[in-house]
Amino acid sequence: MDRSATAAPTRLGPLLRPLTEFCLDLHLHPEVSGQERRTSERFARRLNDTGLRTSVGVGGHGVVGVLRNGDGPTVLVRAELDALPVRERTGLPYASRGDAAHVCGHDLHLTAAAGAASLLAGSPESWRGTLIVVGQPAEETLEGARAMLRDGLYERFGRPDHVVAQHAAPLPGGMVAHGYGPVTAGSVTFRIVVHGRGGHAGAPHLAVDPVVTAAHVVTRLQTVVAREAAPAEQVAVTVGLLRAGERANIVPDRAELGVTVRAVGEASLARAAAAVERIVRAECAASGCPREPEIVRTSGSPVTHPDPGATAAVREAHIAQFGPERVTMWPPSLATEDVALFGDAGRELHGVEGIALVYWMLGTVGPAAWSRAPGASAAEKLAALPANHSPEFAPDLRASLPTAVAALTTAVTRLTRP
């Protein structure tokens, strides 16, 4: 075992209380994408107090902290600032009370990044190089990484050799899970407006009903996965929004849909996204809509492909740190996010190649909740536990926070080992 890889995590004990308080404060005051002002200020203050040179307002409310420690590689640690527009139903004493909640673990991610920065600042003998800690806004809308890169993230603060990130998942607390192939899916999100001709509900022959057209679109979109994707491909098409009309006795003149396409392969994603556009246009033509539909791609994300070599090195360090029983493998998931843009997948934005991404999942389920979950197998328990974005999702901080901090610290130490 490389003792330098474990030196910093052993100093974690005194930090756990202030880090827990910081995480609870973030959890109590969630802010949705694009509105993360308070979260940004708190995170920046924490990094600044740790000794990082900190900047705010990068690509919106983005935060960047830089710590230089001699010559060596540059590692960027990324965490997310934003919460979701969900009313929390965890029943926790520190549950958020409004219409937003940290039900994806971003408060835990930020706290872990702040804790790792503190440990690394306090143990300069264990690593060499430059640490960049990024608090990214608007991850849930898949806009924040692009915004930070377009705002000159790498030109202003330095080009990383590695990007490191982790994400909360409903695995037993204390575990980490790595993947070598696609870890999360790529995605395309559409805003679609179907134009009809409004009229009286008693004279439907004088109108063109966009609700009927939208209903046919929703039904036909189900065939994209069933009949246009190979059975072995992981593809999902979801209509998450359907809005039309105000009164039951009025045929409205428009209907709006929000559609997300996800796939773990770039070719599958492109094919499915093209099918969505084709189906919408065809159904509008079949209904005799007076205008072409509006089809706007509002956001997108690449498939997350961790670098195999860097992932193997970090996984080996995690096994040395936590033991093999706490380090497992992660299969491809149809969850999506934009962290890959900080690596080679975003080279059209930042113009850099050769940035190695390391990305793993972090267990957040406490032992009592795991024991209570129905099912005899791990798969059955995972299916029964609240997943990310559920109003009941709540990481167990005692079980997950120490591992979250140690996992990041160990990864950075390994990638910058003197």
Steps between C-alpha positions, in 0.01 A plus 500: 500500500622851416492677836486846337160410353356452850675782684245773434180298569632407847472871593130505419364449854516862626340625179190283513294720732554829311455322168173345619376843611595642162313223318188542714503874431515436125222243528276741688543773240481337153512714188393380156706526182603856417404633843787361710618834642497408870643153438776653289588752770512235773713264293740775393540615859578146611767456232646843571526426873681177410769695317390470138510803274131526423296667226123521458263583217661266247240397243218623722535420869798270444778485757867422432762448770867445418772359726856475366748263657813500286561337165279209400170406334187713522188326630155657478248382760143578398188521714156645425321796660138457394197330650180375336148650491365222722322524835696280742316221684779342704367605840851594610539780756719686251272444200447795268163664541433660163452383145866410445711226652842336480362162395794413276783531753661820374524636855702188590719543191581861590578408859729218392686730260544759776621230739747359249636849432553551871682168542720561197583853613603358835721225359718653226757225545258238361454654153657734246338715236189717478153436637203671335168464683193590292152564635293467184159664462208368297597135476139386516419700186825385334602863442760569767808322366460665160449840662815472710711383206365775276589747774865400460535253787820342366646820358453683831584229752709240319457188290458182707672171432223315684137571588368321808137478612269270694123465525267385776318175429269269703780256583595410858679791667875463502519341156634640173427359154708557186416440135731459202256523211216751478408594857214741428304559183508782253178694456304745288209702642236648270244773544224434247203718413218351291289769331129442446203723434292586803124485509183396680482152650156465340640564151819292485475475120581871478815461711826309482544345842868507614413285802410206278816554298710518815338180626593322176856634533529363854369160395712476187817602684475177698592314180842666481635267766272207419552497123793726406762404759670161498403283799856516635511881492420702811269777382221689677253756366299687763222755462535685829277795417169527314308824531201632304186702553326670790134393477321177414266670252773668290720339237838667561722625223823343624642218709849487650708190569830447677685190377829349611696240306776301671742235376836355603632510144552810289360340182192371684439845648525673162266248338238524773511881507451512123204262535334734751520792258373287210202369697396844624505646149314202354222504760452873451474446125252216551281725715505786251659743744502853356867553586814293526577393858765682698773252596784642708785304653524678835786300649718198449782306656762256375538142612727481806806290413756490785863465397597131545856558622422774749192311621707187564755701699234667715307176549820334620555787745140470623544128560813573701317770695166331567559130440376291204163429663408871474604555138280356227417543131225720353303401187394754235213717620243706312544783746672791329716795589750745349826427682649342185516845339787589733695215336562402142128493417500881533804573284286701255429733792842520663730396219701253708562129452650245734301584816438174687163472676454290814142465621350263756181439695482553874282291733262704717261251666541455875506151656156531659334609175677224308386241753137623489482504120295205372670232296745218554758610243690823450317558171160466669600741776635754251171486309306570820714787635428863403715590200649834406234765419246325723343727767611234753866487390728590791865396542595375844778744587656282769532214255596697188678825586829355634530275194409785265779720634754219519418374148568840343811561708642159418429548128676836484794370704538202269487709183750755635724260689854642542 
